């Protein structure tokens, strides 16, 4: 397993990483893939980014969300600059 974003302490399998980087062409596709990888459909159905609200949603794990943001930002910058993605 490898870290999603260095220093995040959130890990994923190398196969998931390769799938994410080889099969997503936009940052939006990457974000959707990361959400599906780290959160089950059941968790996402009763959660949101901040928790609470009128329906009493649960808060998604902030450690995982921050790691996803770091990966998303790195990926987005490389797409904008036409840099190969490692």
Secondary structure, 3 states (H helix, E strand, C coil): CEECCCCCCCEECHHHHHHHHHHCCCHHHHHHHHHHHHCCHHHHHCEECCCECCCCEEECCHHHHHHHHHHHHHHHHHHHCCCCCC
